[in-house]
Amino acid sequence: MLAPVGGAREAPDLPGFFVRPAVLGRVTPEMTIATTEVFGPVLCVMAYETVDDAVRIANGGPYGLVAGVFTSDLNRAHQIARRMRCGQVFVNEWFAGGIETPFGGVGHSGFGREKGIEGLLNYVRTRTTTIRLGDRPVEAFRGGASAGFSAS
């Protein structure tokens, strides 16, 4: 790995771990930094030969929160995005989407979704209730196109 760039403590007198953005070069897929979900301004630079290698490296860890694809070929972007094992893929941008855009990870990055309709589904329990009205029993299907009800 190349010597890191950045990453110095922003305010050593403050509690916590506030650091400047850091770039780590020549990272390999076997390194801890490559297999750990880092919540911070850290970029790990990894070399790859083919798109298949890049997808294999990206999908190789236990986490799957967000992936980014940068390309001028939107067909290729869609092909790669479909292959990514993560909850959200950004193409030619980063952290796009508003409250209506579902967000959440796969694997050790979590389960379920926040935001959007998908996020609301965590708080909803769907129920179906069917009621037969009247005192006549409902006639079942009799070989025809009857939907199981009588209109008399």
GROMACS elastic network, one bead per residue, 0.5 to 0.9 nm:
[ bonds ]
;  ai    aj funct       b0    kb
    1     4     6  0.81015   500
    1    24     6  0.70507   500
    1    25     6  0.56508   500
    1    27     6  0.54669   500
    1    28     6  0.79755   500
    2     5     6  0.87621   500
    2    24     6  0.66007   500
    2    25     6  0.50173   500
    2    26     6  0.59400   500
    2    27     6  0.80493   500
    3    23     6  0.89077   500
    3    24     6  0.70174   500
    3    25     6  0.73011   500
    4     7     6  0.75052   500
    4    22     6  0.66256   500
    4    23     6  0.57398   500
    4    25     6  0.69047   500
    5     8     6  0.88163   500
    5    21     6  0.82170   500
    5    22     6  0.54244   500
    5    23     6  0.51407   500
    5    24     6  0.66596   500
    5    25     6  0.85987   500
    6    19     6  0.82334   500
    6    20     6  0.58820   500
    6    21     6  0.56926   500
    6    23     6  0.65940   500
    6    24     6  0.89670   500
    7    10     6  0.82813   500
    7    18     6  0.89471   500
    7    19     6  0.52585   500
    7    21     6  0.54168   500
    7    23     6  0.77922   500
    7    41     6  0.81618   500
    7    42     6  0.78449   500
    8    11     6  0.89034   500
    8    18     6  0.85659   500
    8    19     6  0.54557   500
    8    20     6  0.55996   500
    8    21     6  0.81900   500
    8    22     6  0.80732   500
    9    12     6  0.56661   500
    9    17     6  0.71463   500
    9    18     6  0.58424   500
    9    20     6  0.63959   500
   10    14     6  0.87636   500
   10    17     6  0.84667   500
   10    18     6  0.55934   500
   10    20     6  0.57786   500
   11    14     6  0.55860   500
   11    15     6  0.85645   500
   11    17     6  0.86968   500
   11    18     6  0.66757   500
   11    19     6  0.77553   500
   12    15     6  0.76758   500
   12    16     6  0.88169   500
   12    17     6  0.84610   500
   12    18     6  0.80726   500
   14    17     6  0.82347   500
   14    18     6  0.80096   500
   15    18     6  0.82724   500
   18    40     6  0.85497   500
   19    22     6  0.80695   500
   19    40     6  0.79289   500
   19    41     6  0.76603   500
   20    40     6  0.89550   500
   20    41     6  0.69919   500
   20    42     6  0.87912   500
   21    40     6  0.76307   500
   21    42     6  0.57816   500
   21    43     6  0.79790   500
   22    40     6  0.87768   500
   22    41     6  0.61722   500
   22    43     6  0.62778   500
   22    44     6  0.85493   500
   23    41     6  0.85064   500
   23    42     6  0.58734   500
   23    44     6  0.60776   500
   23    45     6  0.73464   500
   24    27     6  0.67153   500
   24    42     6  0.75003   500
   24    43     6  0.61339   500
   24    45     6  0.60392   500
   24    46     6  0.89505   500
   25    43     6  0.83875   500
   25    44     6  0.61634   500
   25    46     6  0.69763   500
   26    44     6  0.78697   500
   26    45     6  0.58857   500
   26    46     6  0.56214   500
   26    47     6  0.69925   500
   27    30     6  0.83653   500
   27    31     6  0.67874   500
   27    33     6  0.78880   500
   27    34     6  0.69892   500
   27    44     6  0.61679   500
   27    45     6  0.58155   500
   27    46     6  0.51382   500
   27    47     6  0.78926   500
   28    31     6  0.56898   500
   28    33     6  0.88893   500
   28    34     6  0.69082   500
   28    44     6  0.89984   500
   28    45     6  0.84921   500
   28    46     6  0.60618   500
   28    47     6  0.78486   500
   29    32     6  0.82236   500
   29    33     6  0.85922   500
   29    34     6  0.55288   500
   29    35     6  0.71306   500
   29    46     6  0.77130   500
   29    57     6  0.64113   500
   29    58     6  0.87682   500
   29    60     6  0.78151   500
   29    61     6  0.84204   500
   30    33     6  0.85364   500
   30    34     6  0.67760   500
   30    35     6  0.73136   500
   31    34     6  0.53078   500
   31    35     6  0.67333   500
   31    36     6  0.89331   500
   32    35     6  0.52005   500
   32    36     6  0.60426   500
   33    36     6  0.53660   500
   33    37     6  0.80068   500
   33    38     6  0.77385   500
   33    44     6  0.77062   500
   34    37     6  0.81384   500
   34    44     6  0.71249   500
   34    46     6  0.88545   500
   34    61     6  0.78167   500
   35    60     6  0.80829   500
   35    61     6  0.52936   500
   35    62     6  0.71496   500
   35    63     6  0.77209   500
   36    61     6  0.79218   500
   36    62     6  0.82814   500
   36    63     6  0.76570   500
   37    62     6  0.88652   500
   37    63     6  0.65955   500
   37    64     6  0.87136   500
   37    65     6  0.86392   500
   37   108     6  0.89067   500
   37   109     6  0.78596   500
   38    41     6  0.83278   500
   38    42     6  0.72458   500
   39    42     6  0.79203   500
   40    43     6  0.89596   500
   46    54     6  0.87707   500
   46    57     6  0.88139   500
   47    54     6  0.82501   500
   48    51     6  0.76701   500
   48    52     6  0.88342   500
   48    53     6  0.58155   500
   48    54     6  0.57616   500
   48    57     6  0.83991   500
   49    52     6  0.82749   500
   49    53     6  0.62710   500
   49    54     6  0.76470   500
   50    53     6  0.51111   500
   50    54     6  0.64587   500
   50    55     6  0.88137   500
   51    55     6  0.62037   500
   51    56     6  0.84984   500
   51    80     6  0.80357   500
   52    55     6  0.52093   500
   52    56     6  0.60740   500
   52    57     6  0.85853   500
   52    80     6  0.89229   500
   53    56     6  0.50431   500
   53    57     6  0.60914   500
   53    58     6  0.85228   500
   54    57     6  0.51643   500
   54    58     6  0.60811   500
   54    59     6  0.85580   500
   55    58     6  0.50298   500
   55    59     6  0.59975   500
   55    60     6  0.82716   500
   55    80     6  0.73700   500
   55    83     6  0.71487   500
   55    84     6  0.66265   500
   55    85     6  0.89471   500
   56    59     6  0.52257   500
   56    60     6  0.57700   500
   56    84     6  0.88757   500
   57    60     6  0.50111   500
   57    61     6  0.76957   500
   58    61     6  0.70824   500
   58    64     6  0.86044   500
   58    67     6  0.79068   500
   58    84     6  0.74110   500
   58    85     6  0.80797   500
   59    62     6  0.79395   500
   59    63     6  0.81246   500
   59    64     6  0.75029   500
   59    83     6  0.86936   500
   59    84     6  0.64761   500
   59    85     6  0.57462   500
   59    86     6  0.80888   500
   60    63     6  0.85491   500
   61    64     6  0.77952   500
   62   106     6  0.86800   500
   62   107     6  0.58370   500
   62   108     6  0.57555   500
   62   109     6  0.79188   500
   63    85     6  0.86466   500
   63    86     6  0.77503   500
   63   105     6  0.77348   500
   63   106     6  0.66795   500
   63   107     6  0.53417   500
   63   109     6  0.50488   500
   63   110     6  0.84117   500
   64    67     6  0.77917   500
   64    84     6  0.84917   500
   64    85     6  0.59454   500
   64    87     6  0.64186   500
   64    88     6  0.85349   500
   64   104     6  0.89113   500
   64   105     6  0.54270   500
   64   107     6  0.59527   500
   64   108     6  0.71309   500
   64   109     6  0.55998   500
   64   110     6  0.83609   500
   65    85     6  0.85223   500
   65    86     6  0.51777   500
   65    87     6  0.52956   500
   65    88     6  0.65985   500
   65    89     6  0.88077   500
   65   103     6  0.85530   500
   65   104     6  0.63621   500
   65   106     6  0.62630   500
   65   107     6  0.83895   500
   65   108     6  0.86816   500
   65   109     6  0.55183   500
   65   110     6  0.78991   500
   66    85     6  0.88968   500
   66    86     6  0.57341   500
   66    87     6  0.59967   500
   66    89     6  0.57217   500
   66    90     6  0.75185   500
   66   103     6  0.89944   500
   66   104     6  0.83435   500
   66   105     6  0.71449   500
   67    81     6  0.82092   500
   67    84     6  0.73179   500
   67    85     6  0.85609   500
   67    86     6  0.67405   500
   67    87     6  0.82417   500
   67    88     6  0.64353   500
   67    90     6  0.62215   500
   67    91     6  0.85966   500
   68    81     6  0.85507   500
   68    88     6  0.86292   500
   68    89     6  0.56099   500
   68    91     6  0.58244   500
   68    92     6  0.73969   500
   68    93     6  0.75821   500
   68    94     6  0.70975   500
   69    77     6  0.64625   500
   69    80     6  0.77355   500
   69    81     6  0.75626   500
   69    89     6  0.73306   500
   69    90     6  0.62524   500
   69    92     6  0.61879   500
   69    93     6  0.82473   500
   70    73     6  0.88879   500
   70    77     6  0.76398   500
   70    90     6  0.83955   500
   70    91     6  0.57587   500
   70    93     6  0.76656   500
   71    74     6  0.70570   500
   71    76     6  0.77481   500
   71    77     6  0.66474   500
   71    91     6  0.76330   500
   71    92     6  0.66515   500
   72    76     6  0.85672   500
   72    77     6  0.82577   500
   72    92     6  0.82799   500
   73    76     6  0.53777   500
   73    77     6  0.63151   500
   73    78     6  0.89382   500
   74    78     6  0.62349   500
   74    79     6  0.85934   500
   74    91     6  0.85739   500
   75    78     6  0.52720   500
   75    79     6  0.63310   500
   75    80     6  0.87342   500
   76    80     6  0.60970   500
   76    81     6  0.84341   500
   77    80     6  0.52321   500
   77    81     6  0.59768   500
   77    82     6  0.86330   500
   77    91     6  0.68327   500
   78    81     6  0.50377   500
   78    82     6  0.62018   500
   78    83     6  0.87907   500
   78    91     6  0.87666   500
   79    82     6  0.54370   500
   79    83     6  0.67380   500
   80    83     6  0.52094   500
   80    84     6  0.64835   500
   81    84     6  0.52813   500
   81    85     6  0.86287   500
   81    88     6  0.87799   500
   81    89     6  0.61854   500
   81    90     6  0.84536   500
   81    91     6  0.83454   500
   82    85     6  0.82279   500
   82    89     6  0.89875   500
   84    87     6  0.87065   500
   84    88     6  0.88501   500
   84    89     6  0.77456   500
   85    88     6  0.88971   500
   85   105     6  0.89901   500
   85   106     6  0.72223   500
   85   107     6  0.85621   500
   86    89     6  0.72568   500
   86   104     6  0.83896   500
   86   105     6  0.58049   500
   86   106     6  0.55466   500
   86   107     6  0.80965   500
   86   109     6  0.86142   500
   87   102     6  0.86949   500
   87   103     6  0.66652   500
   87   104     6  0.52734   500
   87   106     6  0.58542   500
   87   109     6  0.87872   500
   87   113     6  0.85403   500
   88   102     6  0.82676   500
   88   103     6  0.66443   500
   88   104     6  0.71921   500
   88   105     6  0.73555   500
   89    94     6  0.88998   500
   90    93     6  0.58486   500
   90    94     6  0.57469   500
   90    95     6  0.70955   500
   90    96     6  0.71179   500
   91    94     6  0.75231   500
   93    96     6  0.68053   500
   96   101     6  0.86432   500
   97   100     6  0.72734   500
   97   101     6  0.53859   500
   97   102     6  0.84849   500
   98   101     6  0.54939   500
   98   102     6  0.86472   500
   98   115     6  0.82623   500
   98   116     6  0.86399   500
   99   102     6  0.76164   500
   99   114     6  0.87593   500
   99   115     6  0.53576   500
   99   116     6  0.60719   500
  100   115     6  0.58722   500
  100   117     6  0.72387   500
  101   114     6  0.85029   500
  101   115     6  0.60377   500
  101   116     6  0.51750   500
  101   117     6  0.84365   500
  101   118     6  0.88565   500
  102   113     6  0.59672   500
  102   114     6  0.57288   500
  102   117     6  0.73871   500
  102   118     6  0.61955   500
  102   119     6  0.65689   500
  103   112     6  0.85077   500
  103   113     6  0.53301   500
  103   114     6  0.51683   500
  103   115     6  0.62064   500
  103   116     6  0.80708   500
  103   118     6  0.87474   500
  103   119     6  0.80194   500
  104   109     6  0.77263   500
  104   110     6  0.68191   500
  104   111     6  0.66101   500
  104   112     6  0.62106   500
  104   114     6  0.61817   500
  104   115     6  0.88586   500
  105   108     6  0.78162   500
  105   110     6  0.51106   500
  105   111     6  0.59461   500
  105   112     6  0.75040   500
  105   113     6  0.76498   500
  106   109     6  0.53242   500
  106   110     6  0.55240   500
  106   111     6  0.58289   500
  106   112     6  0.83868   500
  107   110     6  0.62029   500
  107   111     6  0.74692   500
  108   111     6  0.82001   500
  110   113     6  0.88446   500
  112   118     6  0.81806   500
  112   119     6  0.74244   500
  112   122     6  0.75162   500
  113   116     6  0.82639   500
  113   118     6  0.59662   500
  113   120     6  0.84529   500
  113   121     6  0.86225   500
  113   122     6  0.78994   500
  114   117     6  0.86728   500
  114   118     6  0.69658   500
  114   120     6  0.75840   500
  114   122     6  0.86355   500
  115   118     6  0.68003   500
  115   120     6  0.71583   500
  116   119     6  0.53818   500
  116   120     6  0.68083   500
  117   120     6  0.51609   500
  117   121     6  0.64930   500
  118   121     6  0.52475   500
  118   122     6  0.74316   500
  119   122     6  0.59142   500
  119   123     6  0.79608   500
  120   123     6  0.55644   500
  120   124     6  0.67929   500
  121   124     6  0.50790   500
  121   125     6  0.77856   500
  122   125     6  0.81583   500
  132   135     6  0.84100   500
  132   136     6  0.89445   500
  132   137     6  0.82983   500
  132   138     6  0.76934   500
  133   136     6  0.82539   500
  134   137     6  0.81037   500
  136   139     6  0.87973   500
  138   148     6  0.65883   500
  138   149     6  0.57210   500
  138   150     6  0.68109   500
  139   142     6  0.80104   500
  139   146     6  0.89899   500
  139   148     6  0.56339   500
  139   149     6  0.59844   500
  139   150     6  0.67204   500
  140   146     6  0.80989   500
  140   147     6  0.80053   500
  140   149     6  0.73939   500
  141   144     6  0.68039   500
  141   145     6  0.76532   500
  141   146     6  0.58386   500
  141   147     6  0.67465   500
  141   148     6  0.54059   500
  141   149     6  0.86092   500
  142   145     6  0.81052   500
  142   146     6  0.70876   500
  142   148     6  0.84656   500
  143   146     6  0.78454   500
  144   147     6  0.87262   500
  145   148     6  0.88406   500
  146   149     6  0.70954   500
  146   150     6  0.86244   500
  147   150     6  0.86841   500
